[in-house]
Amino acid sequence: MGRLLKWLFYLLVLGALALTAYAYVGPYFGADFTPPQTERRLPVTLDAD
């Protein structure tokens, strides 16, 4: 059981490192992580007495 937990921990650390590397290196390979920029205007009604 200890071996399994150790390997799961190693896999988790490796996955976190791979995700971090992809976040930093991804834009150089064409991955765009920015959300679409659109302007939204919504009317707001204030109910002040």
LINJO-V391233 format. One record per backbone hydrogen bond with DSSP energy under -0.5 kcal/mol. NH is the residue of the N-H (numbers start at 1). CO is the residue of the C=O. If there is no record, write none. Layout:
nh = {NH	NH}
co = {CO	CO}
This chain:
nh = {5	6	7	8	9	10	11	12	13	14	15	16	17	18	19	20	21	22	23	24	25	26	28	29	29	30	31	32	33	38	42	46	48	49}
co = {1	2	3	4	5	6	7	8	9	10	11	12	13	14	15	16	17	18	19	20	21	22	25	25	26	27	26	30	31	36	40	44	46	47}
